[in-house]
Amino acid sequence: MKKPHLLLILLLSGTLLIAQRAEVKPFRNIIIGNSGSILYDDLNAMPDGSPYDYWEYHWTTNIATDLNRFLRAGVQRIGIYNNFGDGPFNMYGGFLQLDVLPATKHRLFLEANYHRADFCACQELTPYHEKGLNFFGGATGFDWAFSRFFHLDVGMALAWALDKNQEWSAFGEYFIGFDIHLFPPKAMKVIPRGKNVKHL
């Protein structure tokens, strides 16, 4: 019974070694990202008895840079649209991500973020505009580097703010995104001991 587990560990270790990330220089790489999500909510009826069929669409654009091989920081705008014609709502802010797989070219990250927004879902069926809300939240996701310049990421995010009546407004989404790396680090070439390491 131990041999299959040992084989699995060896395979995973080999995958991590093959997919080594290149050396990261602070502020060198610039990442431009886009992501989106669609949310649906179905309740029996609105307060006036009319059918309730709510769709919400999110589109996020961001720009980020690597601080080191563990940390990435950036700024972003989240546009929130819905089928009730109350949008768009906007969230502007920044984020800091911690990579928990620094030994690979892929990223499994945890994120802390802050946004200033006019989006309030405060004890109402549908959100409404209220300026000046401060959203504090977090996210987690996986960034798949399918090429040196292009990455796909998936994840989820949650954030909360207090409105003027001290009621909580929540924002949450599952997202899928596409990133472009403008100046990605070059892959390192392994050469015999005693010589300098060169870039490909």
C-alpha positions as CSV (number, residue, x, y, z in Angstrom):
1,M,0.0,0.0,0.0
2,K,2.9,2.3,0.6
3,K,4.3,2.0,-3.0
4,P,1.5,3.9,-4.7
5,H,1.8,6.8,-2.3
6,L,5.5,6.9,-2.8
7,L,5.1,6.9,-6.5
8,L,2.6,9.8,-6.3
9,I,5.0,11.8,-4.2
10,L,7.8,11.3,-6.7
11,L,5.6,12.3,-9.6
12,L,4.5,15.5,-7.9
13,S,8.0,16.3,-6.9
14,G,9.2,15.8,-10.4
15,T,6.5,18.0,-11.8
16,L,7.5,20.8,-9.4
17,L,11.1,20.5,-10.4
18,I,10.4,20.5,-14.2
19,A,8.1,23.5,-13.9
20,Q,10.6,25.7,-12.1
21,R,9.9,29.5,-12.1
22,A,12.6,31.8,-13.4
23,E,14.3,34.3,-11.2
24,V,12.0,37.2,-10.3
25,K,13.3,40.8,-10.3
26,P,11.2,43.3,-8.3
27,F,9.0,45.6,-10.4
28,R,10.4,44.1,-13.6
29,N,7.4,42.2,-14.9
30,I,4.1,44.0,-15.7
31,I,0.9,41.9,-15.7
32,I,-2.3,43.2,-17.4
33,G,-5.3,41.1,-16.4
34,N,-8.9,40.7,-17.2
35,S,-11.5,38.5,-15.5
36,G,-15.2,38.1,-15.3
37,S,-18.0,36.3,-13.7
38,I,-21.8,35.8,-13.9
39,L,-24.1,35.4,-10.9
40,Y,-27.7,34.4,-10.9
41,D,-30.3,34.6,-8.2
42,D,-33.9,33.2,-8.4
43,L,-36.4,34.1,-5.7
44,N,-40.2,33.6,-5.9
45,A,-41.1,37.2,-6.4
46,M,-40.3,40.9,-5.8
47,P,-42.1,42.6,-2.9
48,D,-44.8,43.8,-5.4
49,G,-45.5,40.3,-6.5
50,S,-43.7,40.5,-9.9
51,P,-41.3,37.6,-10.9
52,Y,-37.8,37.9,-9.7
53,D,-35.0,36.8,-12.0
54,Y,-31.7,38.5,-11.2
55,W,-28.5,38.4,-13.2
56,E,-25.3,40.1,-12.2
57,Y,-22.2,40.4,-14.4
58,H,-18.7,41.4,-13.2
59,W,-15.8,42.6,-15.3
60,T,-12.4,43.2,-13.7
61,T,-9.4,44.9,-15.2
62,N,-6.1,45.2,-13.3
63,I,-2.4,45.9,-13.6
64,A,0.1,44.4,-11.3
65,T,3.8,43.7,-10.8
66,D,5.9,41.2,-8.9
67,L,7.6,42.5,-5.7
68,N,9.6,39.3,-5.3
69,R,9.0,35.5,-5.9
70,F,6.4,35.4,-3.2
71,L,4.5,38.8,-3.4
72,R,2.5,40.5,-6.2
73,A,0.8,43.9,-5.9
74,G,-1.6,45.7,-8.2
75,V,-4.5,48.0,-8.7
76,Q,-7.9,47.2,-10.3
77,R,-11.3,48.3,-11.3
78,I,-14.4,46.0,-10.9
79,G,-17.4,46.9,-13.0
80,I,-20.7,45.4,-11.8
81,Y,-23.7,45.2,-14.1
82,N,-27.2,43.7,-13.7
83,N,-30.4,43.2,-15.6
84,F,-32.4,45.7,-13.5
85,G,-30.7,48.7,-15.1
86,D,-29.3,50.0,-11.9
87,G,-25.7,49.7,-12.9
88,P,-23.0,50.0,-13.6
89,F,-21.5,50.0,-10.2
90,N,-17.8,50.6,-9.7
91,M,-15.2,49.3,-7.3
92,Y,-11.6,50.8,-7.4
93,G,-8.8,49.6,-5.3
94,G,-5.7,47.5,-4.8
95,F,-4.5,44.1,-3.8
96,L,-1.6,42.2,-2.4
97,Q,-1.1,38.5,-3.3
98,L,1.0,35.8,-1.6
99,D,2.1,32.9,-3.7
100,V,2.1,29.6,-1.8
101,L,3.8,27.7,-4.7
102,P,6.9,29.8,-5.3
103,A,8.9,26.9,-6.6
104,T,6.8,26.5,-9.7
105,K,5.9,28.6,-12.7
106,H,2.2,28.3,-11.7
107,R,0.7,30.2,-8.8
108,L,-1.6,29.3,-6.0
109,F,-2.3,32.6,-4.3
110,L,-4.0,34.2,-1.3
111,E,-5.0,37.8,-1.6
112,A,-5.9,40.7,0.6
113,N,-7.6,43.7,-1.0
114,Y,-9.3,47.1,-0.5
115,H,-11.8,48.9,-2.7
116,R,-13.7,52.2,-2.7
117,A,-17.1,51.6,-4.2
118,D,-20.6,52.8,-4.8
119,F,-22.1,49.3,-4.7
120,C,-24.5,48.6,-1.8
121,A,-26.3,45.3,-1.3
122,C,-27.4,46.3,2.1
123,Q,-30.4,44.1,3.2
124,E,-32.0,44.6,-0.2
125,L,-33.0,42.2,-3.0
126,T,-31.0,44.2,-5.6
127,P,-28.0,46.5,-5.0
128,Y,-28.2,50.2,-5.2
129,H,-25.8,53.2,-5.5
130,E,-24.3,54.5,-2.3
131,K,-21.0,56.4,-2.7
132,G,-18.0,56.1,-0.5
133,L,-18.2,52.6,0.8
134,N,-14.9,51.0,1.9
135,F,-14.7,47.3,1.0
136,F,-12.2,45.1,2.8
137,G,-11.8,41.5,1.5
138,G,-9.8,38.6,0.4
139,A,-9.5,36.1,-2.5
140,T,-7.9,32.9,-3.5
141,G,-7.1,31.5,-6.9
142,F,-4.9,29.4,-9.2
143,D,-2.8,31.0,-12.0
144,W,-2.0,28.5,-14.7
145,A,1.0,29.6,-16.9
146,F,0.3,27.8,-20.1
147,S,3.0,30.0,-21.8
148,R,5.6,32.4,-20.8
149,F,3.5,35.5,-21.7
150,F,-0.1,34.2,-21.2
151,H,-1.8,32.9,-18.1
152,L,-5.2,31.7,-17.1
153,D,-6.6,32.1,-13.6
154,V,-9.6,31.0,-11.6
155,G,-10.7,31.8,-8.1
156,M,-13.1,33.3,-5.7
157,A,-13.3,36.7,-3.9
158,L,-15.3,38.0,-0.9
159,A,-15.5,41.5,0.5
160,W,-17.5,43.5,3.0
161,A,-18.3,47.1,3.8
162,L,-20.5,49.1,6.3
163,D,-23.1,51.5,4.8
164,K,-24.2,54.8,6.4
165,N,-26.7,52.9,8.6
166,Q,-24.0,50.5,9.8
167,E,-25.5,47.6,7.8
168,W,-23.2,45.2,6.1
169,S,-22.9,45.1,2.3
170,A,-21.3,42.0,0.8
171,F,-19.6,41.5,-2.5
172,G,-18.6,38.0,-3.8
173,E,-17.8,36.3,-7.0
174,Y,-16.2,33.3,-8.7
175,F,-14.1,34.4,-11.5
176,I,-12.1,33.2,-14.5
177,G,-9.4,35.4,-16.1
178,F,-6.7,35.9,-18.7
179,D,-3.4,37.6,-18.0
180,I,-0.7,39.1,-20.3
181,H,2.8,39.3,-18.9
182,L,4.6,42.0,-20.8
183,F,8.2,41.5,-19.4
184,P,8.2,37.9,-17.9
185,P,11.5,36.7,-16.5
186,K,13.5,34.4,-18.7
187,A,13.7,30.7,-18.0
188,M,17.0,29.6,-16.4
189,K,19.3,27.2,-18.3
190,V,20.9,24.5,-16.2
191,I,24.6,24.0,-17.1
192,P,27.4,22.1,-15.5
193,R,28.7,23.1,-12.1
194,G,31.5,25.6,-12.0
195,K,30.1,27.8,-14.8
196,N,27.8,30.8,-14.6
197,V,24.1,30.3,-15.0
198,K,22.9,31.8,-18.3
199,H,19.5,32.8,-19.6
200,L,17.9,31.1,-22.5
